[in-house]
Amino acid sequence: MIFIRARKNSYPVKVVANVRDLPVGAVKIISYPNDEHPCFLLHPSEGTFLAFSRLCTHAACPIFYRPEQHVFACPCHGGVFSAADGSVLDGPPPKPLPRVILELRGEELTATGMFPS
Ligand code: FES
């Protein structure tokens, strides 16, 4: 008999910010799940924290946040992503930005995984 064990999510649990350092409107670049993967952490409205990969899903160029439109823009081929949910709004990116799963533990914003993984 062969037993196959489901592989457990191997994402680290990592504190990425203290909410006291992230007022409404703040934008911070964090690394998750490791130092090679930059992500944007946003606090767009009271009590809402969002984090997405900073690497474009087309060819992995670093994207930039445009707060006036609440979008992420990619300088390489014109990709545009929603900063509300990471969905593709324009350009060639084939899929949404991966989202960092966040938990608020006391005053610490803690990353626990990525979606989709
Ligand atoms: S790398 Fe971002 S649109 Fe091509």
Backbone and ligand atoms as CSV (ligand in chain L), in Angstrom:
chain,resi,resn,atom,element,x,y,z
A,1,MET,N,N,0.838,-1.184,0.000
A,1,MET,CA,C,0.000,0.000,0.000
A,1,MET,C,C,0.879,1.242,0.000
A,2,ILE,N,N,0.482,2.199,-0.815
A,2,ILE,CA,C,1.247,3.444,-0.895
A,2,ILE,C,C,0.416,4.574,-0.307
A,3,PHE,N,N,1.028,5.338,0.585
A,3,PHE,CA,C,0.372,6.504,1.163
A,3,PHE,C,C,0.915,7.756,0.505
A,4,ILE,N,N,0.028,8.588,0.055
A,4,ILE,CA,C,0.457,9.869,-0.505
A,4,ILE,C,C,-0.040,10.959,0.428
A,5,ARG,N,N,0.887,11.686,0.949
A,5,ARG,CA,C,0.536,12.759,1.883
A,5,ARG,C,C,0.394,14.070,1.114
A,6,ALA,N,N,-0.713,14.738,1.339
A,6,ALA,CA,C,-0.919,16.042,0.700
A,6,ALA,C,C,0.151,17.004,1.188
A,7,ARG,N,N,0.730,17.726,0.275
A,7,ARG,CA,C,1.763,18.682,0.640
A,7,ARG,C,C,1.130,19.884,1.305
A,8,LYS,N,N,1.605,20.180,2.486
A,8,LYS,CA,C,1.051,21.298,3.233
A,8,LYS,C,C,1.578,22.614,2.662
A,9,ASN,N,N,0.745,23.631,2.739
A,9,ASN,CA,C,1.172,24.958,2.330
A,9,ASN,C,C,2.489,25.287,3.026
A,10,SER,N,N,3.481,25.667,2.224
A,10,SER,CA,C,4.795,25.898,2.806
A,10,SER,C,C,5.135,27.378,2.933
A,11,TYR,N,N,4.137,28.228,2.853
A,11,TYR,CA,C,4.405,29.649,2.993
A,11,TYR,C,C,4.770,29.987,4.432
A,12,PRO,N,N,5.711,30.916,4.587
A,12,PRO,CA,C,6.079,31.317,5.947
A,12,PRO,C,C,5.020,32.226,6.572
A,13,VAL,N,N,4.996,32.260,7.863
A,13,VAL,CA,C,4.190,33.231,8.602
A,13,VAL,C,C,5.141,34.378,8.942
A,14,LYS,N,N,4.833,35.566,8.430
A,14,LYS,CA,C,5.802,36.660,8.532
A,14,LYS,C,C,5.096,37.970,8.874
A,15,VAL,N,N,5.557,38.639,9.903
A,15,VAL,CA,C,5.029,39.974,10.220
A,15,VAL,C,C,5.569,40.951,9.178
A,16,VAL,N,N,4.666,41.661,8.485
A,16,VAL,CA,C,5.090,42.569,7.408
A,16,VAL,C,C,4.948,44.045,7.784
A,17,ALA,N,N,4.185,44.345,8.841
A,17,ALA,CA,C,4.047,45.743,9.256
A,17,ALA,C,C,3.320,45.809,10.589
A,18,ASN,N,N,3.534,46.923,11.274
A,18,ASN,CA,C,2.725,47.246,12.438
A,18,ASN,C,C,1.699,48.274,11.965
A,19,VAL,N,N,0.425,48.054,12.281
A,19,VAL,CA,C,-0.614,48.952,11.760
A,19,VAL,C,C,-0.413,50.400,12.201
A,20,ARG,N,N,0.283,50.624,13.303
A,20,ARG,CA,C,0.532,52.000,13.740
A,20,ARG,C,C,1.450,52.744,12.774
A,21,ASP,N,N,2.236,51.973,12.004
A,21,ASP,CA,C,3.146,52.581,11.032
A,21,ASP,C,C,2.523,52.677,9.640
A,22,LEU,N,N,1.226,52.366,9.532
A,22,LEU,CA,C,0.590,52.290,8.214
A,22,LEU,C,C,-0.751,53.032,8.254
A,23,PRO,N,N,-0.716,54.361,8.245
A,23,PRO,CA,C,-1.973,55.125,8.283
A,23,PRO,C,C,-2.777,54.931,6.998
A,24,VAL,N,N,-4.039,55.308,7.028
A,24,VAL,CA,C,-4.869,55.227,5.820
A,24,VAL,C,C,-4.181,55.996,4.690
A,25,GLY,N,N,-4.092,55.360,3.533
A,25,GLY,CA,C,-3.420,55.963,2.382
A,25,GLY,C,C,-1.981,55.516,2.217
A,26,ALA,N,N,-1.451,54.825,3.232
A,26,ALA,CA,C,-0.044,54.412,3.170
A,26,ALA,C,C,0.168,53.297,2.150
A,27,VAL,N,N,1.341,53.313,1.569
A,27,VAL,CA,C,1.778,52.273,0.624
A,27,VAL,C,C,3.182,51.856,1.047
A,28,LYS,N,N,3.394,50.573,1.150
A,28,LYS,CA,C,4.694,50.077,1.587
A,28,LYS,C,C,5.098,48.906,0.707
A,29,ILE,N,N,6.372,48.824,0.399
A,29,ILE,CA,C,6.867,47.647,-0.324
A,29,ILE,C,C,7.412,46.665,0.702
A,30,ILE,N,N,6.926,45.454,0.613
A,30,ILE,CA,C,7.358,44.378,1.513
A,30,ILE,C,C,7.913,43.246,0.649
A,31,SER,N,N,8.492,42.273,1.293
A,31,SER,CA,C,8.951,41.075,0.596
A,31,SER,C,C,8.199,39.886,1.158
A,32,TYR,N,N,7.618,39.098,0.249
A,32,TYR,CA,C,6.915,37.907,0.692
A,32,TYR,C,C,6.709,36.981,-0.502
A,33,PRO,N,N,6.904,35.700,-0.421
A,33,PRO,CA,C,7.273,34.941,0.776
A,33,PRO,C,C,8.758,34.965,1.111
A,34,ASN,N,N,9.584,35.573,0.217
A,34,ASN,CA,C,11.009,35.684,0.534
A,34,ASN,C,C,11.536,36.985,-0.077
A,35,ASP,N,N,12.820,37.231,0.117
A,35,ASP,CA,C,13.391,38.514,-0.314
A,35,ASP,C,C,13.397,38.709,-1.819
A,36,GLU,N,N,13.230,37.655,-2.595
A,36,GLU,CA,C,13.222,37.773,-4.064
A,36,GLU,C,C,11.848,38.154,-4.601
A,37,HIS,N,N,10.841,38.274,-3.735
A,37,HIS,CA,C,9.475,38.541,-4.192
A,37,HIS,C,C,8.925,39.810,-3.542
A,38,PRO,N,N,9.117,40.968,-4.217
A,38,PRO,CA,C,8.566,42.207,-3.667
A,38,PRO,C,C,7.046,42.253,-3.827
A,39,CYS,N,N,6.407,42.882,-2.880
A,39,CYS,CA,C,4.939,43.024,-2.894
A,39,CYS,C,C,4.579,44.435,-2.444
A,40,PHE,N,N,3.407,44.884,-2.868
A,40,PHE,CA,C,2.855,46.137,-2.367
A,40,PHE,C,C,1.907,45.831,-1.218
A,41,LEU,N,N,2.009,46.618,-0.153
A,41,LEU,CA,C,1.076,46.576,0.965
A,41,LEU,C,C,0.375,47.929,1.013
A,42,LEU,N,N,-0.951,47.915,0.952
A,42,LEU,CA,C,-1.744,49.149,0.918
A,42,LEU,C,C,-2.711,49.198,2.086
A,43,HIS,N,N,-3.009,50.430,2.525
A,43,HIS,CA,C,-4.058,50.663,3.517
A,43,HIS,C,C,-5.009,51.707,2.917
A,44,PRO,N,N,-5.874,51.259,1.986
A,44,PRO,CA,C,-6.693,52.219,1.240
A,44,PRO,C,C,-7.824,52.859,2.039
A,45,SER,N,N,-8.345,52.168,3.046
A,45,SER,CA,C,-9.410,52.749,3.861
A,45,SER,C,C,-9.325,52.141,5.252
A,46,GLU,N,N,-9.973,52.790,6.189
A,46,GLU,CA,C,-9.879,52.376,7.590
A,46,GLU,C,C,-10.170,50.883,7.742
A,47,GLY,N,N,-9.209,50.152,8.269
A,47,GLY,CA,C,-9.408,48.733,8.549
A,47,GLY,C,C,-9.228,47.802,7.366
A,48,THR,N,N,-8.917,48.344,6.183
A,48,THR,CA,C,-8.702,47.503,5.005
A,48,THR,C,C,-7.223,47.502,4.639
A,49,PHE,N,N,-6.646,46.333,4.628
A,49,PHE,CA,C,-5.245,46.173,4.243
A,49,PHE,C,C,-5.190,45.184,3.091
A,50,LEU,N,N,-4.439,45.550,2.058
A,50,LEU,CA,C,-4.331,44.707,0.868
A,50,LEU,C,C,-2.861,44.542,0.528
A,51,ALA,N,N,-2.502,43.379,0.024
A,51,ALA,CA,C,-1.120,43.177,-0.435
A,51,ALA,C,C,-1.131,42.285,-1.667
A,52,PHE,N,N,-0.331,42.705,-2.653
A,52,PHE,CA,C,-0.231,41.976,-3.926
A,52,PHE,C,C,1.233,41.874,-4.327
A,53,SER,N,N,1.521,40.834,-5.094
A,53,SER,CA,C,2.849,40.717,-5.690
A,53,SER,C,C,3.151,41.969,-6.495
A,54,ARG,N,N,4.425,42.382,-6.474
A,54,ARG,CA,C,4.813,43.548,-7.271
A,54,ARG,C,C,5.296,43.141,-8.658
A,55,LEU,N,N,5.325,41.853,-8.959
A,55,LEU,CA,C,5.857,41.389,-10.235
A,55,LEU,C,C,4.712,41.133,-11.212
A,56,CYS,N,N,4.775,41.800,-12.341
A,56,CYS,CA,C,3.748,41.668,-13.369
A,56,CYS,C,C,3.614,40.202,-13.799
A,57,THR,N,N,2.389,39.780,-14.039
A,57,THR,CA,C,2.156,38.388,-14.439
A,57,THR,C,C,2.428,38.156,-15.919
A,58,HIS,N,N,2.835,39.193,-16.652
A,58,HIS,CA,C,3.179,39.010,-18.070
A,58,HIS,C,C,4.628,38.558,-18.202
A,59,ALA,N,N,5.571,39.406,-17.807
A,59,ALA,CA,C,6.987,39.047,-17.939
A,59,ALA,C,C,7.782,39.456,-16.701
A,60,ALA,N,N,7.085,39.572,-15.576
A,60,ALA,CA,C,7.711,39.779,-14.259
A,60,ALA,C,C,8.408,41.120,-14.084
A,61,CYS,N,N,8.049,42.139,-14.858
A,61,CYS,CA,C,8.576,43.478,-14.593
A,61,CYS,C,C,7.971,43.996,-13.285
A,62,PRO,N,N,8.721,44.817,-12.551
A,62,PRO,CA,C,8.140,45.426,-11.350
A,62,PRO,C,C,7.070,46.449,-11.736
A,63,ILE,N,N,5.934,46.376,-11.095
A,63,ILE,CA,C,4.845,47.311,-11.351
A,63,ILE,C,C,4.927,48.491,-10.391
A,64,PHE,N,N,4.175,49.554,-10.711
A,64,PHE,CA,C,4.154,50.758,-9.880
A,64,PHE,C,C,2.715,51.089,-9.503
A,65,TYR,N,N,2.564,51.658,-8.301
A,65,TYR,CA,C,1.233,52.018,-7.817
A,65,TYR,C,C,0.897,53.438,-8.254
A,66,ARG,N,N,-0.309,53.619,-8.812
A,66,ARG,CA,C,-0.809,54.939,-9.174
A,66,ARG,C,C,-1.991,55.256,-8.266
A,67,PRO,N,N,-1.731,55.979,-7.171
A,67,PRO,CA,C,-2.779,56.188,-6.175
A,67,PRO,C,C,-3.967,56.973,-6.710
A,68,GLU,N,N,-3.742,57.887,-7.672
A,68,GLU,CA,C,-4.853,58.703,-8.177
A,68,GLU,C,C,-5.893,57.863,-8.907
A,69,GLN,N,N,-5.475,56.709,-9.435
A,69,GLN,CA,C,-6.409,55.814,-10.130
A,69,GLN,C,C,-6.637,54.511,-9.351
A,70,HIS,N,N,-5.883,54.330,-8.267
A,70,HIS,CA,C,-5.925,53.104,-7.461
A,70,HIS,C,C,-5.685,51.871,-8.342
A,71,VAL,N,N,-4.618,51.960,-9.143
A,71,VAL,CA,C,-4.232,50.848,-10.011
A,71,VAL,C,C,-2.725,50.627,-9.898
A,72,PHE,N,N,-2.300,49.471,-10.366
A,72,PHE,CA,C,-0.877,49.183,-10.541
A,72,PHE,C,C,-0.601,49.220,-12.041
A,73,ALA,N,N,0.462,49.878,-12.426
A,73,ALA,CA,C,0.809,49.982,-13.844
A,73,ALA,C,C,2.165,49.344,-14.090
A,74,CYS,N,N,2.258,48.628,-15.190
A,74,CYS,CA,C,3.516,47.989,-15.568
A,74,CYS,C,C,4.162,48.808,-16.685
A,75,PRO,N,N,5.424,49.234,-16.498
A,75,PRO,CA,C,6.077,50.074,-17.501
A,75,PRO,C,C,6.560,49.303,-18.724
A,76,CYS,N,N,6.602,47.990,-18.647
A,76,CYS,CA,C,7.221,47.232,-19.752
A,76,CYS,C,C,6.331,47.144,-20.984
A,77,HIS,N,N,5.063,46.757,-20.821
A,77,HIS,CA,C,4.188,46.598,-21.988
A,77,HIS,C,C,2.793,47.173,-21.733
A,78,GLY,N,N,2.660,48.016,-20.729
A,78,GLY,CA,C,1.399,48.711,-20.515
A,78,GLY,C,C,0.339,47.949,-19.744
A,79,GLY,N,N,0.699,46.917,-19.053
A,79,GLY,CA,C,-0.280,46.193,-18.243
A,79,GLY,C,C,-0.799,47.066,-17.107
A,80,VAL,N,N,-2.083,46.923,-16.801
A,80,VAL,CA,C,-2.700,47.671,-15.703
A,80,VAL,C,C,-3.532,46.696,-14.871
A,81,PHE,N,N,-3.369,46.794,-13.557
A,81,PHE,CA,C,-4.079,45.916,-12.624
A,81,PHE,C,C,-4.876,46.756,-11.627
A,82,SER,N,N,-6.013,46.246,-11.217
A,82,SER,CA,C,-6.781,46.881,-10.148
A,82,SER,C,C,-6.033,46.748,-8.831
A,83,ALA,N,N,-5.945,47.849,-8.075
A,83,ALA,CA,C,-5.332,47.777,-6.757
A,83,ALA,C,C,-6.350,47.343,-5.708
A,84,ALA,N,N,-7.606,47.155,-6.123
A,84,ALA,CA,C,-8.628,46.671,-5.191
A,84,ALA,C,C,-8.610,45.147,-5.098
A,85,ASP,N,N,-8.383,44.487,-6.258
A,85,ASP,CA,C,-8.429,43.020,-6.229
A,85,ASP,C,C,-7.346,42.355,-7.080
A,86,GLY,N,N,-6.478,43.133,-7.692
A,86,GLY,CA,C,-5.387,42.574,-8.489
A,86,GLY,C,C,-5.785,42.126,-9.884
A,87,SER,N,N,-7.032,42.322,-10.269
A,87,SER,CA,C,-7.480,41.864,-11.583
A,87,SER,C,C,-6.828,42.673,-12.703
A,88,VAL,N,N,-6.745,42.066,-13.876
A,88,VAL,CA,C,-6.163,42.730,-15.041
A,88,VAL,C,C,-7.196,43.690,-15.615
A,89,LEU,N,N,-6.808,44.958,-15.785
A,89,LEU,CA,C,-7.695,45.967,-16.364
A,89,LEU,C,C,-7.334,46.297,-17.802
A,90,ASP,N,N,-6.046,46.090,-18.151
A,90,ASP,CA,C,-5.623,46.437,-19.510
A,90,ASP,C,C,-4.280,45.775,-19.798
A,91,GLY,N,N,-3.988,45.632,-21.085
A,91,GLY,CA,C,-2.688,45.149,-21.516
A,91,GLY,C,C,-2.581,43.637,-21.566
A,92,PRO,N,N,-1.355,43.150,-21.765
A,92,PRO,CA,C,-1.151,41.727,-22.026
A,92,PRO,C,C,-1.060,40.782,-20.819
A,93,PRO,N,N,-1.051,41.255,-19.582
A,93,PRO,CA,C,-0.920,40.267,-18.500
A,93,PRO,C,C,-2.015,39.185,-18.583
A,94,PRO,N,N,-1.626,37.913,-18.490
A,94,PRO,CA,C,-2.584,36.822,-18.679
A,94,PRO,C,C,-3.406,36.478,-17.440
A,95,LYS,N,N,-2.993,36.971,-16.285
A,95,LYS,CA,C,-3.747,36.625,-15.074
A,95,LYS,C,C,-3.564,37.698,-14.005
A,96,PRO,N,N,-4.423,37.695,-12.999
A,96,PRO,CA,C,-4.350,38.715,-11.933
A,96,PRO,C,C,-3.055,38.606,-11.132
A,97,LEU,N,N,-2.790,39.658,-10.381
A,97,LEU,CA,C,-1.651,39.633,-9.462
A,97,LEU,C,C,-1.938,38.682,-8.310
A,98,PRO,N,N,-0.979,37.844,-7.937
A,98,PRO,CA,C,-1.170,37.044,-6.732
A,98,PRO,C,C,-1.340,37.947,-5.510
A,99,ARG,N,N,-2.249,37.550,-4.660
A,99,ARG,CA,C,-2.560,38.341,-3.475
A,99,ARG,C,C,-1.926,37.704,-2.233
A,100,VAL,N,N,-1.399,38.544,-1.378
A,100,VAL,CA,C,-0.838,38.050,-0.124
A,100,VAL,C,C,-1.969,37.925,0.892
A,101,ILE,N,N,-2.069,36.789,1.531
A,101,ILE,CA,C,-3.087,36.581,2.561
A,101,ILE,C,C,-2.570,37.205,3.852
A,102,LEU,N,N,-3.358,38.129,4.391
A,102,LEU,CA,C,-2.956,38.877,5.587
A,102,LEU,C,C,-3.875,38.560,6.754
A,103,GLU,N,N,-3.297,38.537,7.923
A,103,GLU,CA,C,-4.078,38.435,9.168
A,103,GLU,C,C,-3.609,39.551,10.087
A,104,LEU,N,N,-4.554,40.129,10.808
A,104,LEU,CA,C,-4.203,41.134,11.809
A,104,LEU,C,C,-4.117,40.441,13.153
A,105,ARG,N,N,-2.915,40.408,13.707
A,105,ARG,CA,C,-2.680,39.755,15.001
A,105,ARG,C,C,-2.256,40.839,15.976
A,106,GLY,N,N,-3.214,41.309,16.753
A,106,GLY,CA,C,-2.938,42.467,17.601
A,106,GLY,C,C,-2.727,43.661,16.692
A,107,GLU,N,N,-1.559,44.272,16.773
A,107,GLU,CA,C,-1.235,45.395,15.887
A,107,GLU,C,C,-0.341,44.973,14.734
A,108,GLU,N,N,-0.061,43.692,14.648
A,108,GLU,CA,C,0.867,43.215,13.614
A,108,GLU,C,C,0.118,42.636,12.421
A,109,LEU,N,N,0.419,43.176,11.242
A,109,LEU,CA,C,-0.102,42.592,10.012
A,109,LEU,C,C,0.817,41.431,9.653
A,110,THR,N,N,0.211,40.266,9.524
A,110,THR,CA,C,0.999,39.052,9.334
A,110,THR,C,C,0.606,38.386,8.026
A,111,ALA,N,N,1.598,38.111,7.196
A,111,ALA,CA,C,1.370,37.382,5.944
A,111,ALA,C,C,1.437,35.887,6.237
A,112,THR,N,N,0.473,35.160,5.671
A,112,THR,CA,C,0.414,33.715,5.942
A,112,THR,C,C,0.380,32.878,4.673
A,113,GLY,N,N,0.290,33.513,3.513
A,113,GLY,CA,C,0.236,32.725,2.281
A,113,GLY,C,C,-0.037,33.617,1.097
A,114,MET,N,N,-0.146,33.004,-0.077
A,114,MET,CA,C,-0.460,33.712,-1.314
A,114,MET,C,C,-1.679,33.052,-1.943
A,115,PHE,N,N,-2.497,33.876,-2.644
A,115,PHE,CA,C,-3.633,33.344,-3.369
A,115,PHE,C,C,-3.654,33.903,-4.777
A,116,PRO,N,N,-3.722,33.139,-5.816
A,116,PRO,CA,C,-3.603,31.683,-5.733
A,116,PRO,C,C,-2.174,31.300,-5.349
A,117,SER,N,N,-2.040,30.119,-4.762
A,117,SER,CA,C,-0.718,29.687,-4.275
A,117,SER,C,C,0.106,29.113,-5.394
L,1,FES,S1,S,5.805,42.659,-18.171
L,1,FES,FE1,FE,4.090,43.796,-17.508
L,1,FES,S2,S,2.880,44.095,-19.256
L,1,FES,FE2,FE,4.569,42.916,-19.950
